[in-house]
């Protein structure tokens, strides 16, 4: 994500709270970007049937969509008064994620923004099936926004993977940092790079994965420390190209699904920038299970960045 000229915000017509619109509008104002407010809706009871009056069903659908258009225009007018270039569009489509993807293909936005929900008591993000499908298949950067305002000087975490687990392209780490820096620059925030490494797998491999003692006089602590130093060196090489101070680079030990959410909470992070890579399996595109476990526990907004060839990797 190197620029933001066009932003597509998905509006939930059933909600009085629109965090996706609020944050998309803030970014549009700061970047001077054009903003489209988009509703994709469908009601099976208005879809007609063999025994129904086709003309009557068409009229009812038109009334249904006209209500959505009116709602969008009310939202848009407030934003236009603030100087933002806003368009509105309503589509009758189903399922929701495919309707959104079709609009993305038609307009090629630089960023898609959709709301998601965070339940503070359970410390879990409630991601819908639509959210997961967009994470897996949307070819442009996706911002999942919660109903929490960004701080005046937001903290943005860039989740890096210097080991490139799951065959993640090495260039994606730089794309993640670039996207984080782009947001931080306009929001007057600061970027922190973070990586979690889990030495249990390394120790299992080193010991032959059969409970055998470690080779020679090498201790488990020495193996973990050697791996930590190796990753620190790789991280330093990556962040050096982005002028990130050393005190903003964090190497965490433990399962990413556990330590990243807790670290984001302790840092009072506003946005976590992560990478997603599509792979073909059973005619689906998906991101790694670690990322999915992180996403359903993260306490802040999430920006999912895709590699440049993401579209080519999609199996449809």
VENFENPE-V636488 format. One record per pair of residues at least 4 apart in sequence whose C-alpha atoms are under 8 Angstrom apart, sorted by the first residue. I is the first residue (numbers start at 0). J is the second residue. Records with the same first field share a line. If there is no record, write none. Layout:
I = J ; J
This chain:
0 = 109 ; 140 ; 174 ; 177 ; 178 ; 304
1 = 177 ; 178 ; 181
2 = 109 ; 181
3 = 27 ; 30 ; 32 ; 109 ; 110
4 = 27 ; 30 ; 31 ; 32 ; 33 ; 108 ; 109
5 = 27 ; 32 ; 33 ; 34 ; 35 ; 108 ; 109 ; 110
6 = 23 ; 27 ; 32 ; 33 ; 34 ; 35 ; 108 ; 109 ; 110 ; 111 ; 112
7 = 23 ; 34 ; 35 ; 36 ; 37 ; 103 ; 108 ; 110 ; 111 ; 112
8 = 19 ; 20 ; 23 ; 34 ; 35 ; 36 ; 37 ; 111 ; 112 ; 113
9 = 19 ; 20 ; 36 ; 37 ; 38 ; 39 ; 99 ; 111 ; 112 ; 113 ; 114
10 = 17 ; 19 ; 20 ; 36 ; 37 ; 38 ; 113 ; 114
11 = 17 ; 38
12 = 38 ; 67 ; 70
16 = 146
17 = 21 ; 114 ; 146
18 = 22 ; 114 ; 144 ; 145 ; 146 ; 147
19 = 23 ; 112 ; 113 ; 114 ; 143 ; 144 ; 145
20 = 24 ; 36 ; 112
21 = 25
22 = 26 ; 144
23 = 27 ; 34 ; 112
24 = 28 ; 34 ; 78 ; 83
25 = 29
26 = 30 ; 32
27 = 31 ; 32 ; 33 ; 34 ; 83
28 = 32 ; 82 ; 83
29 = 185 ; 186
30 = 185
31 = 83
32 = 83 ; 84
33 = 83 ; 84 ; 85 ; 86
34 = 83 ; 84 ; 85 ; 86
35 = 85 ; 86 ; 87 ; 88
36 = 71 ; 75 ; 85 ; 86 ; 87 ; 88
37 = 71 ; 87 ; 88 ; 89 ; 90
38 = 67 ; 71 ; 88 ; 89 ; 90
39 = 89 ; 90 ; 91 ; 92 ; 93 ; 95 ; 98 ; 99
40 = 89 ; 90 ; 91 ; 92 ; 93 ; 95
41 = 91 ; 92 ; 93
42 = 46
43 = 47
45 = 56 ; 57 ; 59 ; 60
46 = 56 ; 60
47 = 51 ; 52 ; 53 ; 56
48 = 52 ; 53
51 = 56
52 = 56
53 = 57
54 = 58
55 = 59
56 = 60
57 = 61
58 = 62
59 = 63
60 = 64
61 = 65
62 = 66
63 = 67
64 = 68 ; 89 ; 90 ; 91
65 = 69
66 = 70
67 = 71 ; 89
68 = 72 ; 87 ; 88 ; 89
69 = 73
70 = 74
71 = 75 ; 87
72 = 76 ; 87
73 = 77
74 = 78
75 = 79 ; 85 ; 86 ; 87
76 = 80
77 = 81
78 = 82 ; 83 ; 84 ; 85
79 = 83 ; 84 ; 85
90 = 98
92 = 97 ; 98
93 = 97 ; 98
94 = 98
95 = 99 ; 129
96 = 100 ; 129 ; 130 ; 132 ; 133
97 = 101
98 = 102
99 = 103
100 = 104 ; 133 ; 137
101 = 105
102 = 106
103 = 107 ; 108 ; 111
107 = 139
108 = 139
109 = 139 ; 140
110 = 139 ; 140 ; 141 ; 142
111 = 139 ; 140 ; 141 ; 142
112 = 141 ; 142 ; 143 ; 144
113 = 141 ; 142 ; 143 ; 144
114 = 143 ; 144 ; 145 ; 146
115 = 124 ; 125 ; 126 ; 127 ; 130 ; 143 ; 144 ; 145
116 = 124 ; 125 ; 126 ; 144 ; 145 ; 146
117 = 122 ; 123 ; 124 ; 125 ; 145 ; 146 ; 298
118 = 122 ; 123 ; 124 ; 125
119 = 123
122 = 296 ; 297 ; 298
123 = 295 ; 296 ; 297 ; 298
124 = 294 ; 295 ; 296 ; 297 ; 298
125 = 295
126 = 130 ; 131 ; 295
127 = 131
128 = 132
129 = 133
130 = 134
131 = 135
132 = 136 ; 137
133 = 137 ; 141
134 = 141 ; 275 ; 285 ; 286 ; 303
135 = 275 ; 277 ; 284 ; 285 ; 286
136 = 277 ; 284 ; 285 ; 313
137 = 141
138 = 305 ; 309 ; 310
139 = 304 ; 305
140 = 302 ; 303 ; 304 ; 305
141 = 302 ; 303 ; 304
142 = 300 ; 301 ; 302 ; 303
143 = 300 ; 301 ; 302
144 = 300 ; 301
145 = 299 ; 300
149 = 153 ; 269
150 = 269
151 = 186 ; 187 ; 188
152 = 186 ; 187 ; 188 ; 189
153 = 183 ; 186 ; 187 ; 188 ; 189 ; 268 ; 269 ; 270
154 = 183 ; 188 ; 189 ; 190 ; 191 ; 266 ; 267 ; 268 ; 269 ; 270
155 = 179 ; 183 ; 188 ; 189 ; 190 ; 191 ; 268 ; 269 ; 270 ; 271 ; 272
156 = 179 ; 190 ; 191 ; 192 ; 193 ; 263 ; 268 ; 270 ; 271 ; 272
157 = 175 ; 176 ; 179 ; 190 ; 191 ; 192 ; 193 ; 271 ; 272 ; 273
158 = 175 ; 192 ; 193 ; 194 ; 271 ; 272 ; 273 ; 274
159 = 172 ; 175 ; 192 ; 193 ; 194 ; 273 ; 274
160 = 164 ; 167 ; 172 ; 194
161 = 169 ; 172 ; 194 ; 230 ; 233 ; 234
162 = 230
163 = 167 ; 168 ; 169
165 = 287
167 = 171 ; 276
168 = 172 ; 306
169 = 173
170 = 174 ; 306
171 = 175 ; 274 ; 305 ; 306
172 = 176 ; 237 ; 274
173 = 177 ; 237
174 = 178 ; 304 ; 306
175 = 179 ; 272 ; 273 ; 274 ; 304
176 = 180 ; 192 ; 241
177 = 181 ; 241
178 = 182 ; 272 ; 304
179 = 183 ; 190 ; 272
180 = 184 ; 189 ; 190
181 = 185
182 = 186 ; 188
183 = 187 ; 188 ; 189 ; 190
184 = 188 ; 189
190 = 243 ; 247
191 = 243 ; 247 ; 248 ; 249
192 = 238 ; 247 ; 248 ; 249
193 = 248 ; 249 ; 250 ; 251
194 = 249 ; 250 ; 251 ; 255
195 = 250 ; 251 ; 252 ; 253 ; 254 ; 255 ; 258 ; 259
196 = 250 ; 251 ; 252 ; 253 ; 254 ; 255
197 = 201 ; 252 ; 253 ; 254 ; 255
198 = 202 ; 223 ; 226 ; 252 ; 253
199 = 203
200 = 204
201 = 205 ; 223
202 = 206 ; 219 ; 222 ; 223
203 = 207 ; 208 ; 209 ; 210
204 = 208
205 = 213 ; 214
206 = 210 ; 211 ; 212 ; 213 ; 214
207 = 211
213 = 217 ; 218 ; 219
217 = 221 ; 222
218 = 222
219 = 223
220 = 224
221 = 225
222 = 226
223 = 227
224 = 228
225 = 229
226 = 230
227 = 231
228 = 232
229 = 233
230 = 234
231 = 235 ; 250
232 = 236
233 = 237
234 = 238
235 = 239
236 = 240
237 = 241
238 = 242 ; 243
239 = 243
243 = 247 ; 248
244 = 248
251 = 258
252 = 258
253 = 257 ; 258
254 = 258
255 = 259 ; 289 ; 293
256 = 260 ; 289 ; 290 ; 292 ; 293 ; 296
257 = 261 ; 293
258 = 262
259 = 263 ; 293 ; 297
260 = 264 ; 293 ; 296 ; 297 ; 298
261 = 265 ; 297
262 = 266
263 = 267 ; 268 ; 271 ; 297 ; 298 ; 299
264 = 268 ; 297 ; 298 ; 299
268 = 299
269 = 299 ; 300
270 = 299 ; 300 ; 301 ; 302
271 = 299 ; 300 ; 301 ; 302
272 = 301 ; 302 ; 303 ; 304
273 = 301 ; 302 ; 303 ; 304
274 = 303 ; 304 ; 305 ; 306
275 = 286 ; 287 ; 303 ; 304 ; 305 ; 306
276 = 285 ; 286 ; 287 ; 305 ; 306 ; 309
277 = 284 ; 285 ; 286 ; 309 ; 312 ; 313
278 = 283 ; 284 ; 285 ; 286 ; 312 ; 313
279 = 283 ; 284 ; 285 ; 312 ; 313 ; 314
280 = 284
282 = 314 ; 315
283 = 313 ; 314
284 = 313 ; 314
286 = 290 ; 291
287 = 291
288 = 292
289 = 293
290 = 294
291 = 295
292 = 296
293 = 297
294 = 301
297 = 301
305 = 309
308 = 312
309 = 313
